[in-house]
């Protein structure tokens, strides 16, 4: 990051190599929209480049990069809501199926897995934006409460509360899935 | 269900995303586009123009300053207020890959590589589509369908443009080698030209499918407006691929 602040564009290449997949999976899980993922991943790295000088190098990098990605995803979410009334238009058919089939057991197991995955996605999508972000950052990006607090601009206690409530809702919604 | 069980269930949502091998290029190209756009915006912004004039005012003679002010109020400001002409251009760059690349070729000097058009960014395209919806006076219902069709075709159009740019730049590399008397694999040149021809053809087909769908959404009056704004007949007459006879003569194929 210091290299990037000093104007070495090679540093941007290194940054992209290191962070692309984490950002890509975060953006995809947040938007659940493959067609927008590429666009938002690119925009995240553009913003990183443009705001490199604002990054405090004494702080951790991951909360900063995820703050940028979160803001970009949030803007899209709000824009979509304004444009097409997203809340009304999302139904099962809008949620993409597996991007690529990774399992191979049997058709029955595949179908069961796909069904379960669909339920998980729908449950996460149904959470309000703040809960959804906290869940994705914690469960899928493995971030600590402190780092999530920095991304969400709230206290650690606030993150705990959000995750507690999100868990409660998710448990209710996913109770039909056999453990 | 306890927390551990919830965690296990959540972990069943796996995503198998692929790295984008062109991401570095795309990001750099967008950075460049935004820098250019921001520079152009500063030049186009009447306020910043005003600020610039005010900053330089002490150094200008009275007459020059007066001339500049007259220019701003007679040409620049009304032009800014009335003119939104870049929007159709941005829109055309997407939905008309063949003509857009052709224009790009015309504006690039010599055999330098051609650049990805600015309008290819989804954000700018979204702005152009919204602008068009207003101009064509679509109902909310029509707007939804209009946007849906554009979203469905966006990736295909951008894909075609990118392929055309890639092939054109490959071709230009051949030209540079030829001019510098270095060895060129003529079979590769032939393959390149053939691929370009196929993609131009493909672009035309995709464009026709796209326009058919768009026209199904619009009523007769809106169709007229759409055609008027975008010179639609031009869209239906793509540029011919390279003049093959000329190419063969030039390359002695």
Interface residues (C-beta under 8 A of the other chain):
Chain A: X9 X12 X13 X16 X20 X21 X24 X25 X28 X29 X35 X36 X37 X38 X39 X41 X42 X43 X45 X46 X49 X50 X83 X84 X98 X99 X100 X102 X113 X116 X117 X120 X121 X124 X135 X139 X140 X167 X170 X171 X174 X175 X177 X179
Chain B: X1 X3 X5 X6 X7 X8 X9 X10 X11 X12 X13 X14 X15 X16 X17 X19 X20 X23 X24 X26 X27 X28 X30 X31 X34 X121 X122 X123 X130 X144 X147 X151 X154 X155
